[in-house]
Amino acid sequence: MSQKLLHTPEGVRDIYGREYARKLSVENSLKESIRLYGYEEIQTPTFEFFDVFSREIGTTPSKELYKFFDKEGNTLVLRPDFTPSIARCAAKYFCEEQVPLRFSYMGNTFTNTSNLQGKLKEVTQLGAELVNEPSMEADAEILSLVIRALLNTGLKRFQIAIGDVEYFKGLCEEAGLDEETELDLRALISGKNYFAAQELLQERNVEEPYRSRLLKVADLFGDLGSLSGAGAMACNPRSLSAIRRLEELYSLLKLYGTADYVSFDLGMLSKYRYYTGMIFKAYTYGVGEAIVKGGRYDKLLQQFGKPAPAVGFVMVVDSILEALSGQNIEIAVTEPPRKLYYRPGDYREKLAEAQALRGRGISAALIPAESGGVSNE
Ligand SMILES: N[C@@H](Cc1c[nH]c[nH+]1)C(=O)O
């Protein structure tokens, strides 16, 4: 048989045995934490029309989408991001609804990145979205829910960095940047490419003090105190009200008892352009990428026909598992099946025994004794 048949493409993988049992256990724990906050599970399709993830929506760039065609010639896309799908779904079925809507979901997302990046191209995401809620209380609920859910998996050492896209937008407006320059600058700052950012601002004739203010954004991180520094640097109402919101958010997190897990990072700029306010990422030891990502997107549902504010997050289950393993944190898994070995002469008794165990909710596998047993490990 060709060895090639046994291989999976780069960036996807099989998960089985104990590792899969651990994954299921973490998923259940995260789901239960989200359920406690009143979120209702929903399911959206794995692929959608291209337009749901088009450039105007502001999600994953087109070159990173898995695109294909159906027999009618429609362009379809394997979802790279749940948020546009949930926005579409909420706009379709809850269009007239004004009360807060709480949705949670779980499934795999797909991004067609280059093999050289060494990233998984299919990951399991578990998330929640709170629609029709513009308040700071909603932002605080989302952040505190994330913190509680992470603690419930057994993780202890993690930090949530919070930013607000309005701070940077305010500085860009103040400096008179056009949209294209703003997008280019955002990409350079997110990629930590400061020299190129400096060059770009010089090229576009951005004057002082605006140029240095924009470049300093990358250094604006730390505890609550760092917000006052950021406030002192900005002279425009957009950036200043972003700072005020973050300060208010912090006092709400104190009510939840979750403020110790957060820090601020005004240089945090997401690659997704649908965010309109607070954004955040959770980091922990042993994983380079964020294990949770989220934020407020008050204009996205409008693109699907329902003007409604919303805020939400996703947890990347594969990365949380990597963190738990790297930090040697035990994950309770369900008992493996009891193995009942039978010989031709005692099959009747062993079968009865297995049935009795199953009747009591205990998993039991019958195994021919001469086979030497099976292994799923
Ligand atoms: N979908 C975003 C996370 C998010 C959910 N809701 C709001 N933001 C992401 O994948 O990064």
The ligand as a Tripos MOL2 file, in Angstrom:
@<TRIPOS>MOLECULE
LIG
   11    11     1     0     0
SMALL
NO_CHARGES

@<TRIPOS>ATOM
      1 N1        -13.9340   35.5120   15.8990 N.3       1 LIG1
      2 C1        -12.8510   36.1870   16.5640 C.3       1 LIG1
      3 C2        -13.0800   36.2070   18.0510 C.3       1 LIG1
      4 C3        -14.3710   36.8580   18.4130 C.ar      1 LIG1
      5 C4        -15.5420   36.2940   18.7330 C.ar      1 LIG1
      6 N2        -16.4130   37.2870   18.9630 N.ar      1 LIG1
      7 C5        -15.7910   38.4420   18.8050 C.ar      1 LIG1
      8 N3        -14.5440   38.1910   18.4360 N.ar      1 LIG1
      9 C6        -11.5380   35.4710   16.2650 C.2       1 LIG1
     10 O1        -11.5400   34.3760   15.7500 O.co2     1 LIG1
     11 O2        -10.4890   36.0070   16.5780 O.co2     1 LIG1
@<TRIPOS>BOND
     1     1     2 1
     2     2     3 1
     3     2     9 1
     4     3     4 1
     5     4     5 ar
     6     4     8 ar
     7     5     6 ar
     8     6     7 ar
     9     7     8 ar
    10     9    10 2
    11     9    11 1
@<TRIPOS>SUBSTRUCTURE
     1 LIG1         1 GROUP 0 **** ****
